Amino acid sequence: MASINTNANAMSGLRMLNMTQTALSKTQTMLETGLRVSSAKDAPATFVIAQGMRSDIGALGAISEGIAFGEATIGVAMAGATSILEQLTELETLATQAQNGGLDDSILSTQAVAVLAQITAITAGSEFNGVNLINNAGTDVLTVPTDLAGSTLTYTATNLDAATLALTTDFSTAANITTALGFITAAQTTVGAALTQIGTTASRLESQGEFTQLLTDSMKEGLGALVDADMAAVAAELTALQTKEQLNVQSLSIANQAPQTILSLFR
């Protein structure tokens, strides 16, 4: 039956055109964003998992920044402690020279005072972003987050200044020189122990930083596999849908023209 009120072919053609345009819109979105799943309507479960992974990746980024800050802080402390150990070596040399009766003890003592002043300057200057790990014992503590579970790595400051190391510059007598050498040896042991702890902490931070970066890269790869679109396939599908849209438009046009053939009956 020919009807001008109900055109089944036109309705079918319009329905197919709408379906094609919906698919085309989704494909264009994938082409623009590069994502197969860009919202919850695309794949609810996958989108929720992806959002959780994005959150974890962001948190790992913050952890990486914290580790970098920790490495910088501990690096400054390491440089300071190493310099102090070098100054102690120089001080030991001066005290040993003072045992030689042919040298002026007062001049050597003056040089020793300068060495102690340098040690004090080193400890005071070994600060990074307000944290000094070799001069503020009982005050400064370096706490670095290391994983998503909330674990941290902690290093507590110690004092390596000349006063704490109980160094002396009195080389006036043999007994005083022996005492000075004893204090220097003890100071070298103290600084060496602190440097060992600092180095161990630095090594752990470096390893943790590398692991965190590896974990971040792995999670990004997993997220990509979960939501990224295959752009080659998307491009091919886009071409096919554009062709299909043109055919749907032509089909709908033909279906809409069909009722007009009834007019020929009234001519």
ZIWOGI-V265888 format. One record per residue. SS is DSSP state (H for helix, E for strand, C for the rest). PHI is phi in whole degrees, 0 to 359 (999 if undefined). Layout:
# ZIWOGI-V265888
ss:phi
SS:PHI
SS:PHI
This chain:
# ZIWOGI-V265888
ss:phi
C:999
C:272
C:225
C:263
C:272
C:232
C:249
H:300
H:295
H:293
H:297
H:295
H:295
H:293
H:297
H:294
H:296
H:297
H:296
H:296
H:293
H:296
H:296
H:294
H:297
H:295
H:294
H:294
H:296
H:298
H:293
H:286
H:266
C:77
E:246
C:281
C:236
C:249
C:208
C:296
C:289
C:289
C:196
H:308
H:296
H:296
H:297
H:296
H:298
H:297
H:296
H:296
H:293
H:297
H:297
H:296
H:296
H:297
H:294
H:296
H:297
H:294
H:295
H:299
H:296
H:297
H:294
H:298
H:297
H:298
H:297
H:294
H:295
H:290
H:294
H:296
H:298
H:297
H:298
H:296
H:296
H:296
H:295
H:297
H:298
H:293
H:294
H:294
H:297
H:296
H:296
H:296
H:298
H:296
H:294
H:292
H:296
H:296
C:289
C:276
C:297
C:279
C:254
C:281
H:297
H:293
H:293
H:296
H:295
H:298
H:297
H:295
H:298
H:296
H:296
H:297
H:295
H:293
H:298
H:297
H:295
H:296
H:296
H:289
H:269
C:276
C:238
E:229
C:53
C:84
E:246
C:237
C:270
C:236
C:214
C:234
C:301
C:85
C:241
C:267
E:225
E:267
E:239
E:240
E:292
C:239
C:203
C:288
C:278
C:95
C:292
E:225
E:245
E:238
E:230
E:264
C:296
C:229
C:259
C:237
C:285
C:299
C:295
C:295
C:283
C:56
C:276
C:233
C:241
C:274
C:249
C:286
C:228
H:299
H:295
H:295
H:295
H:298
H:297
H:299
H:296
H:296
H:295
H:297
H:299
H:296
H:295
H:298
H:295
H:296
H:293
H:298
H:295
H:296
H:294
H:297
H:294
H:297
H:297
H:297
H:296
H:299
H:295
H:296
H:295
H:297
H:296
H:294
H:296
H:295
H:295
H:298
H:295
H:297
H:296
H:297
H:298
H:295
H:292
H:295
H:296
H:296
H:296
H:298
H:296
H:279
H:237
E:289
C:270
C:279
H:295
H:296
H:293
H:296
H:299
H:294
H:293
H:298
H:299
H:295
H:292
H:296
H:294
H:296
H:297
H:298
H:294
H:296
H:297
H:295
H:297
H:293
H:297
H:295
H:295
H:289
H:279
H:303
H:298
H:293
H:294
H:293
H:300
H:295
H:287
H:255
C:265
